[in-house]
Amino acid sequence: MSDQQRQLSLNAFIYPAGHHESAWRHPLTTPERLYDVSYFQEIARTAEAAKLDAIFFADGPALRSDVEHGAAGALEPITLLTAIATATERIGLIATASTTYFEPYNLARLFASLDHISRGRAGWNIVTTGTDVAAANFGLSSHPDHADRYARAREFVDATVKLWDSWEDDAILIDKAAGIYADPSKIHEINYVGRHLRVRGPFNAPRSPQGHPVLVQAGASNEGRAFAGQYAEAIFTAHQRLSDGQAFYADVKQRAVQFGRNPEHVKILPGISPFLGDTEAEARDLEREFNELTSPEYGIAQLEALTGSSVRHLDLDAPVPAGLFGDAGDVTDNKQSRLQVIAGIVERENPTLRGLLHRLAGARGHRVVVGTPVQVADTIEEWFTQGAADGFNVMPPYYPGGLEVFAQKVVPILQERGLFRTEYSGTTLRDHFGLPRPESQYADAPGTVAL
Ligand SMILES: Cc1cc2nc3c(=O)[nH]c(=O)nc-3n(C[C@H](O)[C@H](O)[C@H](O)COP(=O)(O)O)c2cc1C
């Protein structure tokens, strides 16, 4: 496919008051609406009016550490997306759910229900959960280690997809005259037995409109990439530099090919957090306003949570010691890929601790781009055409205005350049991402269920 015909995928990553950590303090935001469903429905409609592919909510089953200085807490995202589904028609609906702290049967039901209710717009961001404080909320004395979490994640996805496939597409007959509702030979036990999980099945709902929800993934460690290459249909990722984005893109596409997959069916979406102004100076002023509202205590707590290293003893205005977070090639057990992004910033830019905190305040290590709509469109085009992205996870620094200005000013430029749709051509998230509808792995297998 030539670059002319290739179309960007754009996803709006919704984060309570915005991705900048001080967004909730800025006059442009309304944090008192964070538990009001209409706030999120309005944001979703803005994304849909701009013809974006999807919206996305992150999640974790634990309260963040610093509730004093940050907008902590959030509505449960699958529930929230279900309410948004009824207020929208086309936009894809992606939520995070953890393979460490769910069971496949429960999770399969939630996402299949969302896919039915939204008529084929559901996506699941598969995470293993990076925050170790979640363990204590589930009766565990410690958070399982990285390798164990990914081993369970593989079993989890295998079992969950089997559940979603366990009703063949034509299992329901509704033959009123003959008195036959469904064909038992087309409904299958899955009898999944792994090291971590055992699930008999069958599922208790029919196959959903997309066959199964789109599988999304966001971990970029070696195990995370291997997992992505095998399973993920879309990938969220964080890169500061084009060369890092290109290396990641080539690596994950290559891994997909090794698993016998079509690399075009793996959409790679790096994060971009745009501070927009009519002039570059105006955009810089806006970013400065947000940075001036940051609290060092909050930034330190976030940085410690992201890296697992203590920084509170350091002088805010002295350079961060080289190697504090390991070198950029190092790995530790927790949140490996983001740690590399942060270690890379320290290595290249030698920032003070305050400087590093400001650098991360925008979007926790995702790329912040400050400039005019044309400058933001240019960088999107560059990454898209230079082998670093199939699209972007758009992370506005503040909601709802940061998305509105992106929709009104950047999207039309991308459309004029022929890089982005002006109308939806399909109705499902798979249609928007250009992904095929998977066949049930049980198609034509003998049935196993006695109804
Ligand atoms: C855009 C994006 C969104 C993410 N959302 C979540 C999330 O909602 N919940 C979560 O626990 N981790 C989330 N993560 C973190 C990753 O899933 C993963 O845990 C982290 O990158 C560490 O994994 P790794 O060690 O394989 O790199 C997100 C990462 C990215 C890039």
The ligand as a Gaussian input file, in Angstrom:
#p B3LYP/6-31G(d) Opt

LIG

0 1
 C       -0.620000       4.712000      26.236000
 C       -0.403000       3.755000      27.342000
 C       -1.461000       3.457000      28.166000
 C       -1.300000       2.590000      29.231000
 N       -2.376000       2.314000      30.017000
 C       -2.216000       1.528000      31.086000
 C       -3.301000       1.280000      31.953000
 O       -4.399000       1.749000      31.729000
 N       -3.093000       0.502000      33.042000
 C       -1.868000      -0.059000      33.314000
 O       -1.742000      -0.771000      34.318000
 N       -0.821000       0.154000      32.493000
 C       -0.965000       0.938000      31.405000
 N        0.089000       1.182000      30.584000
 C        1.372000       0.562000      30.930000
 C        1.662000      -0.679000      30.113000
 O        0.558000      -1.499000      29.927000
 C        2.752000      -1.495000      30.755000
 O        2.359000      -1.991000      32.005000
 C        3.969000      -0.697000      30.965000
 O        4.322000      -0.062000      29.762000
 C        5.062000      -1.621000      31.435000
 O        5.091000      -2.785000      30.650000
 P        6.417000      -3.313000      30.068000
 O        7.227000      -3.694000      31.274000
 O        6.106000      -4.461000      29.167000
 O        6.982000      -2.178000      29.323000
 C       -0.044000       2.016000      29.493000
 C        1.029000       2.309000      28.654000
 C        0.862000       3.160000      27.579000
 C        2.018000       3.441000      26.679000

